[in-house]
Amino acid sequence: MIWDFRGSDALEIAKHHCVHLKEFSEKEDLVYHEVSTNQISEMHSIAFITINETDMITFRDALKPHRGEVAN
């Protein structure tokens, strides 16, 4: 699941969003494999969480990601 952030402070916002992704997962006792950021450019960064496909609906409905990808 991926969230896009744009603007001069996009990376800092993405990093902060990762804190909330981890907190949500722990609070709801949900498993995740990775939570991190990626700076696409100076004005575009993403926050992402890698989860099991079986948990996709739970995360999607609660966290409203901007987009998602299937990773193998």
N, CA, C and O of each residue as an XYZ file, in Angstrom:
288
protein
N       0.842     -1.143      0.000
C       0.000      0.000      0.000
C       0.905      1.229      0.000
O       1.922      1.269      0.693
N       0.515      2.232     -0.793
C       1.390      3.372     -1.039
C       0.614      4.680     -0.852
O      -0.529      4.820     -1.287
N       1.279      5.629     -0.189
C       0.739      6.972     -0.028
C       1.736      7.946     -0.648
O       2.931      7.886     -0.357
N       1.244      8.842     -1.502
C       2.086      9.840     -2.160
C       1.997     11.165     -1.413
O       0.926     11.577     -0.968
N       3.142     11.818     -1.287
C       3.203     13.140     -0.673
C       4.018     14.042     -1.588
O       5.076     13.655     -2.084
N       3.515     15.238     -1.803
C       4.172     16.169     -2.721
C       4.410     17.512     -2.034
O       3.649     17.934     -1.164
N       5.469     18.154     -2.445
C       5.827     19.450     -1.891
C       7.219     19.412     -1.299
O       7.848     18.356     -1.238
N       7.695     20.552     -0.868
C       9.066     20.638     -0.346
C       9.266     19.836      0.939
O      10.395     19.470      1.265
N       8.199     19.561      1.664
C       8.300     18.790      2.906
C       7.771     17.356      2.757
O       7.453     16.704      3.751
N       7.680     16.878      1.528
C       7.085     15.562      1.257
C       7.795     14.428      1.991
O       7.135     13.541      2.533
N       9.123     14.441      2.019
C       9.854     13.355      2.673
C       9.576     13.322      4.170
O       9.365     12.250      4.737
N       9.575     14.475      4.807
C       9.312     14.517      6.248
C       7.885     14.061      6.560
O       7.659     13.377      7.558
N       6.942     14.427      5.730
C       5.558     13.986      5.934
C       5.461     12.472      5.738
O       4.772     11.795      6.502
N       6.140     11.937      4.726
C       6.134     10.493      4.490
C       6.732      9.746      5.683
O       6.201      8.717      6.101
N       7.821     10.253      6.226
C       8.445      9.622      7.403
C       7.474      9.627      8.582
O       7.349      8.632      9.296
N       6.802     10.731      8.775
C       5.840     10.819      9.873
C       4.660      9.861      9.646
O       4.151      9.261     10.592
N       4.241      9.728      8.409
C       3.141      8.813      8.095
C       3.523      7.377      8.448
O       2.673      6.598      8.878
N       4.782      7.027      8.270
C       5.251      5.680      8.622
C       5.060      5.398     10.110
O       4.746      4.270     10.491
N       5.244      6.393     10.936
C       5.026      6.232     12.377
C       3.579      5.807     12.621
O       3.317      4.900     13.412
N       2.648      6.463     11.941
C       1.231      6.137     12.115
C       0.893      4.757     11.547
O       0.051      4.051     12.103
N       1.532      4.371     10.459
C       1.294      3.034      9.901
C       1.712      1.956     10.896
O       1.000      0.972     11.095
N       2.859      2.148     11.511
C       3.331      1.181     12.515
C       2.416      1.167     13.736
O       2.081      0.100     14.251
N       2.014      2.341     14.195
C       1.115      2.418     15.356
C      -0.207      1.714     15.077
O      -0.705      0.972     15.924
N      -0.776      1.941     13.901
C      -2.031      1.292     13.539
C      -1.865     -0.223     13.533
O      -2.695     -0.944     14.087
N      -0.805     -0.702     12.915
C      -0.570     -2.147     12.826
C      -0.449     -2.778     14.207
O      -1.011     -3.842     14.465
N       0.281     -2.121     15.080
C       0.463     -2.645     16.437
C      -0.838     -2.594     17.224
O      -1.181     -3.546     17.924
N      -1.556     -1.494     17.111
C      -2.819     -1.345     17.836
C      -3.835     -2.398     17.415
O      -4.547     -2.955     18.251
N      -3.896     -2.667     16.113
C      -4.858     -3.629     15.572
C      -4.312     -5.057     15.530
O      -4.997     -5.972     15.073
N      -3.080     -5.247     16.005
C      -2.431     -6.560     16.024
C      -2.368     -7.168     14.622
O      -2.678     -8.343     14.425
N      -1.959     -6.341     13.647
C      -1.831     -6.769     12.256
C      -0.354     -6.896     11.895
O       0.484     -6.129     12.368
N      -0.058     -7.861     11.063
C       1.321     -8.142     10.662
C       1.690     -7.310      9.445
O       0.902     -7.178      8.508
N       2.894     -6.749      9.466
C       3.441     -6.100      8.283
C       4.885     -6.565      8.124
O       5.521     -7.005      9.082
N       5.389     -6.459      6.895
C       6.757     -6.896      6.608
C       7.728     -5.729      6.567
O       8.883     -5.854      6.974
N       7.255     -4.604      6.077
C       8.117     -3.433      5.972
C       7.258     -2.175      5.956
O       6.181     -2.143      5.360
N       7.753     -1.151      6.618
C       7.176      0.189      6.546
C       8.350      1.116      6.284
O       9.322      1.129      7.040
N       8.256      1.893      5.207
C       9.384      2.743      4.867
C       8.950      3.876      3.945
O       7.771      4.027      3.624
N       9.939      4.670      3.529
C       9.714      5.778      2.604
C      10.642      5.626      1.409
O      11.617      4.875      1.435
N      10.305      6.361      0.372
C      11.158      6.445     -0.812
C      11.004      7.850     -1.379
O       9.892      8.308     -1.642
N      12.116      8.517     -1.562
C      12.071      9.859     -2.144
C      12.188      9.729     -3.660
O      13.233      9.341     -4.181
N      11.116     10.055     -4.350
C      11.074      9.967     -5.799
C      11.813     11.158     -6.416
O      12.590     10.999     -7.358
N      11.564     12.336     -5.880
C      12.248     13.568     -6.299
C      12.219     14.519     -5.111
O      11.697     14.173     -4.051
N      12.773     15.710     -5.277
C      12.760     16.682     -4.181
C      11.348     17.073     -3.778
O      11.117     17.519     -2.655
N      10.411     16.907     -4.689
C       9.035     17.340     -4.436
C       8.033     16.186     -4.353
O       6.827     16.426     -4.297
N       8.511     14.943     -4.344
C       7.605     13.788     -4.311
C       8.251     12.653     -3.535
O       9.324     12.167     -3.892
N       7.582     12.242     -2.472
C       8.024     11.100     -1.676
C       6.827     10.201     -1.413
O       5.676     10.631     -1.482
N       7.125      8.948     -1.110
C       6.065      8.008     -0.776
C       6.344      7.372      0.576
O       7.492      7.245      1.002
N       5.273      6.979      1.234
C       5.332      6.100      2.398
C       4.658      4.812      1.958
O       3.663      4.843      1.234
N       5.198      3.679      2.395
C       4.576      2.425      2.008
C       4.643      1.406      3.134
O       5.497      1.470      4.019
N       3.714      0.469      3.067
C       3.681     -0.654      3.991
C       3.503     -1.916      3.165
O       2.642     -1.979      2.286
N       4.316     -2.913      3.450
C       4.231     -4.198      2.776
C       3.534     -5.174      3.717
O       3.977     -5.397      4.844
N       2.443     -5.747      3.236
C       1.603     -6.612      4.063
C       1.291     -7.894      3.306
O       1.584     -8.015      2.117
N       0.696     -8.845      4.008
C       0.208    -10.055      3.347
C      -1.052     -9.721      2.563
O      -1.856     -8.890      2.985
N      -1.215    -10.370      1.427
C      -2.383    -10.113      0.589
C      -3.684    -10.418      1.338
O      -4.710     -9.789      1.077
N      -3.647    -11.362      2.252
C      -4.853    -11.716      3.012
C      -5.326    -10.579      3.911
O      -6.495    -10.546      4.297
N      -4.435     -9.646      4.251
C      -4.786     -8.508      5.108
C      -5.084     -7.239      4.310
O      -5.346     -6.189      4.896
N      -5.047     -7.324      2.993
C      -5.167     -6.156      2.145
C      -6.457     -5.379      2.387
O      -6.419     -4.155      2.508
N      -7.581     -6.054      2.459
C      -8.870     -5.356      2.614
C      -8.911     -4.608      3.944
O      -9.391     -3.476      4.001
N      -8.421     -5.219      4.993
C      -8.425     -4.580      6.315
C      -7.618     -3.292      6.281
O      -8.093     -2.244      6.718
N      -6.396     -3.371      5.762
C      -5.548     -2.181      5.681
C      -6.147     -1.150      4.735
O      -6.193      0.036      5.062
N      -6.606     -1.585      3.569
C      -7.144     -0.666      2.570
C      -8.329      0.118      3.111
O      -8.384      1.341      2.982
N      -9.273     -0.584      3.715
C     -10.483      0.078      4.196
C     -10.199      1.038      5.351
O     -10.836      2.086      5.459
N      -9.258      0.689      6.200
C      -8.968      1.526      7.365
C      -8.040      2.696      7.038
O      -8.185      3.778      7.607
N      -7.095      2.489      6.131
C      -6.038      3.478      5.930
C      -6.107      4.251      4.623
O      -5.356      5.209      4.435
N      -6.989      3.855      3.721
C      -7.221      4.586      2.468
C      -5.934      4.943      1.717
O      -5.643      6.125      1.531
N      -5.167      3.953      1.289
C      -3.949      4.266      0.544
C      -4.277      4.919     -0.802
O      -5.374      4.752     -1.335
N      -3.323      5.653     -1.331
C      -3.522      6.279     -2.637
C      -3.465      5.248     -3.753
O      -4.126      5.391     -4.782
N      -2.666      4.206     -3.539
C      -2.557      3.135     -4.524
C      -1.934      1.914     -3.883
O      -1.477      1.958     -2.741
N      -1.921      0.836     -4.621
C      -1.336     -0.398     -4.119
C      -0.703     -1.173     -5.249
O      -1.060     -1.005     -6.415
N       0.237     -2.020     -4.894
C       0.906     -2.871     -5.860
C       1.048     -4.250     -5.237
O       1.149     -4.391     -4.018
N       1.053     -5.262     -6.092
C       1.310     -6.625     -5.640
C       2.791     -6.889     -5.819
O       3.327     -6.731     -6.916
N       3.452     -7.288     -4.748
C       4.884     -7.610     -4.783
C       5.055     -9.117     -4.661
O       4.375     -9.771     -3.870
N       5.951     -9.644     -5.438
C       6.234    -11.093     -5.364
C       7.597    -11.343     -4.801
O       8.007    -12.496     -4.665
